Amino acid sequence: MQGNTACAEGALAAGCRFFGGYPITPSTEVAEHMAAKLPKTGGVFIQMEDEIAGIAAVIGASWTGMRAMTATSGPGFSLMMENIGFAVMTETPCVLVNIQRGGPSTGQPTMSAQGDMFQCRFGSHGDYSIIALSPSSVQEMYELTIKSFDLADRFRVPVFLMADEIIGHMRERIEIPPSVPRVERKPLARGVLPFHPDEDLVPGFPQFGMGYGVHVTGLTHDERGYPCTTSPSLHEELVKRLVAKIESARHEIADYRVTNPDAEVVFITYGSPARSVEQVIHDNPSDRVGHLRFRVVWPFPEKTLWEFPNARVFLVPEQNLGQMAREIERHTSVPVISLPKLGGALHTPEELKRAMEAWR
C-alpha cells in the first residue's frame, strides 16, 4: 500500500467521517482515497475552494462530534495557520496531515523535505502547545494516523501527522488489524461550564446539537466561552492552561524507539531518515551504533535523551537545515551534530557512516 493511502485507511479505521481539504502535491492521494471511501461509510468529503476553507470546515465538523481531518503540504499548511490558532484557542480536536515537500514557497512539489517541523510547533501566533507525530514507514502512516485522532480527542487539541514525500509515496506491505481501539472524547458533565477544565486541565466536550448552550470564540474567553479580552489575569490563566494540558503530559504522550542504549555514538531521527540509520545498524551490527527514533516529536520528549547514558555524541540527520537538532541541543550537554540535507534526496547509509566514523 502507498503511504498516503495507508494514512487514509488509518483515518477511516479510527472513525474519521469528515474530510475537508484541497488537493496539493504530494498529499493529494490522501484526499482522493477519502473522497472514494468516505461516502461508503456514511461520511462526508468536501473539496473546498482552498486550504483556508478546508481547515475551517474541519473545525466546524469537529464541533458536531465528527472525527475530522485534512491533508496538505507546505503552501497549504501556511494558509492554515490562522485557523490552527483558532482550533487551539477553542480546544477543537482535529487531525492535520502534512506530507512535507521542499520549500520555501512552492519550492519542490514532488520532492521530500522536513522543513515544516518548527512551523507546526510555532506557526500560528501567540503561546500554545500542540502534538505532532512523524511516521517512518507505511505501517506507521496507518498506525500513527489512528493515534493522532486518539490524542486529538484526549487532549482537545489539533494534532499534526508530519510525514514527508518519501513516506507518503513509498509502497510497502502493511498489516491492518480487524479493528482498532478508540479513545472517546470526554463528554461535558451537566451543570459544568463548557470551558471549565477537569483535573487533567482538559474540559469536557459540549457537542453541538446535544442541548448545550455554548459560545465558541477565538477571543480570550472565560469558562462560559464568553469573550473577556481586557483581563490580564484571565488571559494568562487561559493560555497557561492551554500550554500546560499538553506540556504536563509530555511523557504520557511520548512515543519513541531505542536501539543499543549503551552506545557512545547515537543517531536521533524522525521520519524517513530513520530508514538510512536502520540500514547502517543492519550493515554494521558489531559497531553498537545507538538510535533514538521519535514517533512523537512535539511536545519534545527530552527525557528520552537519558536513555543513552554513555553517549559521547548525538548525530541528527534531517531533511532540513537542522530544526530538531536545535531543540535537542537545549536539553543535553552531549555534543549535537546536525547532518542536514536539502533537495529531496535521502541521506545514504554511506554518508551517515562517514559522519559516524568521525567520532570513533
Secondary structure, DSSP 8 states (H G I E B T S, - for coil): -BHHHHHHHHHHHTTEEEEEE---TTTHHHHHHHHHHGGGGT-EEEE-SSHHHHHHHHHHHHHTT-EEEEEE-HHHHHHTHHHHHHHHHTT--EEEEEEEEE-STT-EEEEE--TTHHHHHH-SSSS---EEE--SSHHHHHHHHHHHHHHHHHHTSEEEEEEEHHHHH-B------S--------B--TTS-TT-B-TTS-B-B--TTSS------SS-B-TTS-B--S-HHHHHHHHHHHHHHHHTTHHHH--EEEE-TT-SEEEEE-STHHHHHHHHHHH-GGG--EEEEESEEES--GGGGGG-TT-SEEEEEESSSSHHHHHHHTT-SS-EEEEE--SS----HHHHHHHHHTT-
